[in-house]
Structure formats: structure tokens, C-alpha cells
Amino acid sequence: MEDSNKVEDSDKVEDSDYDCGFCSIQGTKPCSDCLMPRFLEVLKMIEGDLSSISHAIYPE
């Protein structure tokens, strides 16, 4: 049985979690509402989808 007082810190911001470079270019620390990691994740998903479409159109 889990301790009900135990709180997961999965949403806690760590400097190493947001190493996309955007904040360092801007000279700021990442905030808890930083959208850059999510933006990069979406771009990777789009890249994968485009790759699948490309392989469907032009099979190797």
C-alpha cells in the first residue's frame, strides 16, 4: 500500500530536463510552464509521421 502523503515530483522542474538550448540562448532559466520541451516532442512526432508518409509514397 502506497503512502498517501507521498507526492510525485514528476512535474517538478529540473534544469537538466529542459536542455533544449532555448532558455540559454535567451539568458533565462526555464520556468514550470516552459513549452519548448513539448514543442520539440511534437516536432519529433511530425518528423516521424512525415517519414512514414515518405516511405509509403516512395518505397525503398
QUISULQUI-V799483 format. One record per residue. N is the residue number from 1. PHI is phi in radians with two decimals (none if undefined). PSI is psi in radians with two decimals (* if undefined). OMEGA is omega in radians with two decimals (999 if undefined). Layout:
n-><N	N>
phi-><PHI	PHI>
psi-><PSI	PSI>
omega-><OMEGA	OMEGA>
This chain:
n-><1	2	3	4	5	6	7	8	9	10	11	12	13	14	15	16	17	18	19	20	21	22	23	24	25	26	27	28	29	30	31	32	33	34	35	36	37	38	39	40	41	42	43	44	45	46	47	48	49	50	51	52	53	54	55	56	57	58	59	60>
phi-><none	-1.38	-1.25	-1.21	-1.48	-1.30	-1.95	-1.31	-1.79	-1.16	-1.62	-1.21	-1.41	-2.05	-0.98	-1.27	-1.25	-2.09	-1.71	-1.47	1.70	-1.06	-1.16	-1.22	-1.17	-1.37	1.33	-2.20	-1.54	-1.15	-1.75	-1.20	-1.76	-1.05	-1.70	-1.06	-1.06	-1.17	-1.04	-1.14	-1.11	-1.14	-1.07	-1.15	-1.14	-1.11	-1.04	-1.12	-1.13	-1.12	-1.12	-1.10	-1.12	-1.06	-1.19	-1.23	-1.37	-2.10	-1.12	-1.49>
psi-><2.27	2.62	2.12	-0.30	-0.19	2.25	2.28	2.37	0.59	-0.44	-0.01	2.33	2.22	2.45	-0.68	-0.34	-0.40	0.97	0.84	-0.24	-0.32	-0.85	-0.64	-0.58	-0.70	-0.23	0.49	2.86	2.57	2.50	2.99	-0.29	0.30	2.19	-0.13	-0.77	-0.71	-0.71	-0.78	-0.64	-0.75	-0.71	-0.68	-0.66	-0.74	-0.73	-0.75	-0.72	-0.75	-0.64	-0.73	-0.74	-0.76	-0.75	-0.54	-0.65	-0.76	1.36	2.53	*>
omega-><-3.11	3.07	-3.09	3.12	-3.12	-3.11	3.09	3.13	-3.09	3.14	-3.12	-3.09	3.04	3.14	-3.08	3.14	-3.04	-3.08	3.14	3.11	-3.09	-3.09	3.14	3.08	-3.14	3.13	-3.14	3.03	3.10	3.10	-3.11	3.13	-3.09	-3.13	-3.09	3.12	3.12	3.11	3.13	3.10	3.12	3.10	3.11	3.10	3.12	3.11	3.12	3.12	3.12	3.10	3.11	3.11	3.14	3.13	3.10	-3.13	-3.09	-3.14	-3.11	999>
